[in-house]
């Protein structure tokens, strides 16, 4: 789901090609968040710069924050 959201955002912004695919960008951000690895460690693992890792993580968090509000409203309004 996260990779799909990143791809949709890239298409919306008419973004140029990037070194990593949408799936790898989502994986990179989720590895950083879940394993609490530093940007340097994640960048080394994916073969990209620390600056690029920071941009990808920031973009992923923005995408997730954008869908979080409607999702929380949906969950709150539909109790089991």
C-alpha positions in Angstrom: 0.0 0.0 0.0 2.8 2.4 0.9 4.6 1.9 -2.4 1.3 2.5 -4.3 0.8 5.8 -2.5 4.4 6.9 -3.3 3.9 6.0 -7.0 0.6 7.9 -7.0 2.3 11.0 -5.5 5.2 10.8 -8.0 2.7 10.7 -10.9 0.7 13.6 -9.5 3.9 15.7 -9.1 5.1 14.6 -12.6 8.3 13.5 -10.9 11.3 12.4 -12.9 12.9 9.0 -12.6 14.7 8.2 -9.4 17.4 5.8 -8.5 15.0 3.6 -6.4 11.6 2.3 -7.4 8.5 3.1 -5.4 8.7 -0.3 -3.7 12.3 0.2 -2.7 11.6 3.7 -1.5 8.7 2.4 0.7 10.9 -0.4 2.0 13.7 1.9 2.8 11.5 4.2 4.9 9.8 1.3 6.7 13.2 -0.2 7.5 14.3 3.1 9.0 11.1 3.5 11.0 10.7 -0.1 12.1 14.3 -1.1 12.9 15.3 2.4 14.0 18.4 2.3 11.8 20.3 5.5 11.1 20.0 7.2 7.7 23.7 6.3 7.1 23.0 2.6 7.8 19.9 2.5 5.6 21.7 4.4 2.8 24.6 2.0 2.9 22.2 -0.9 2.6 20.5 0.5 -0.4 23.5 2.0 -2.0 22.3 5.7 -1.9 23.4 8.8 -0.1 22.3 9.8 3.3 20.7 12.9 1.9 18.6 10.8 -0.5 17.5 8.5 2.3 16.4 11.6 4.3 14.3 12.8 1.3 12.7 9.4 0.8 11.9 9.0 4.4 10.4 12.5 4.6 8.3 11.9 1.5 7.0 8.5 2.8 6.0 10.1 6.1 4.2 12.9 4.3 2.3 10.3 2.2 1.4 8.3 5.3 0.3 11.4 7.2 -1.9 12.4 4.3 -3.9 9.2 4.5 -3.8 8.8 8.3 -6.5 11.3 9.0 -9.2 9.8 6.8 -8.2 6.3 7.9 -8.5 7.3 11.6 -12.0 8.8 10.9 -13.1 5.7 9.2 -11.9 3.4 11.9 -13.5 5.6 14.6 -16.8 5.7 12.8 -17.0 1.9 12.2 -16.6 0.1 15.5 -16.7 -3.7 15.5 
